[in-house]
Amino acid sequence: QVQLVESGGGLVQAGDSLRLSCAASGRPLSSYTMGWFRQAQGKEREFVAAITWSSGKTDYADSVKGRFTISRDNAKNVVYLQMNSLKPEDTAVYYCAADSWGSSSIRRRSGAYEYWGQGTQVTVSS
């Protein structure tokens, strides 16, 4: 089992920045891919970004590329999502997830991720 706990959400204005954190525990994550997803009210959950724990390979949704940065701290078992130049359309509940597939390829399907955090709300006002 892997436990994931997100933090760092909040209410900000358009153009501001936020950094989300995802603390992972339970088992070694060296073969995992860690992802961030978001779900806006009335919409389906969508892929935001992901990083392979071992190599640090990253992938981003087009909607956040150039504004968001995913990173991990191996020593602390924490994954971060730095969000800059936030827009009202970034408003959503953000979820951290873990995929144990172990491949160097990153999967964007939410169904591929076995473990999920409880989510943290990000609200961007215009």
N, C-alpha and C positions, 0 to 999 in steps of 0.2 A: 504494500500500500504506500501511496505517496500522499502527503498532506500539503495543500497549497493555501496560503493565506495572503490575500492582496491588501494593500494599503496605499494611501496617497491620493485618493480621489478627492473631489471637492467642486466648489463653484468658482469659476473664473470668468474673466471677460475675454472676448475675442482678441487674439493676438498674444495672450498670456501663455505661460508654460506651466506644466505640471510634470512631476515624475512619479510614476506608479512603481510600487515594489511588490514582488511576489516571493515570499519566503517558503522554501520547500524543505520538507523533512520526510523521513520514513525509510528511505532506501537510497543507495548510491545512484546518482543521476548521470553518470558519465556516458551512458548510451542513450540518453533521452534527448528529445527535442522539446523545447519549451516554447509555448505559443501564447500570444495575446489575441483575444477575440473581443468583440463588442456587440452589444445588442441594444439598439434604440427601441423606444416604445413603439409597439405595433409592427416592428420589422424583425426579420430573421437574424439570427446570430451570424456575424461575418468575421472573417479572418482579418487581422490587423498586421501582425508581425510574428516572426518565430526565429529561434536561434538553436543551433545544435550545441549541446552542452560540451561535447568534447572538442570540436574544432572551432566553434564560434561562427560557423557559417550562418548567414542571416537571409531573411526574405521578408519583403514588405508588400502590402497591398498598394496598388497604384495611388489610392486616395490619400495615403499618408507618407508616401516615399518623399524624402527630402525634408520632412517635418518631424517625423518620429524616429527614434533610435532605440533599438533593443540591445541590451547588453547583459552580461552575467558576471557575478562575483563567485568564483569557484570556492573560495575559502569560506564564504558566508552562506553558500547555497541560496543565493538571492538572484532573481532576474528582475531587471529594470526595464521600464518603458519611459523614455524621456520624450515628452510631447511638447513641441514648440509650435508657435504660430497657430494656436488652436482656433478652430472655427466653430460656429454654432452647430454645424452638421456633425461635429465630433461628439456631441452630447450622446451619452449611452452609458449602460453598465458595462464595465470592462472586466473581463474574466481572464485569469491565468489558467493555462492548461498544460498537461504533460503527455507526451506521446512516447511510448517505450519501444517503438519500432526498431530503432537502432541503425537506421540507414543514414547515409550522408545526404539523402534527398529529404527535403522538407515537404510535409503534406499540409495542405491548406484546409482539408475537410475537417469540420469540427468533430465528425463521427470517428475520426482516427485517434482522437485524444481521449485517453482513458480516465485521466484524473483532472478535476476542476476545482478551482477555488470558489468562494461564495460570491465574488464579484464586488466591485467598488464603483460607485456612481461618479461620473464626470459630467458636469453641466457647464456649458460654455454659453454665456449670454452675449447678445449682440450689442 
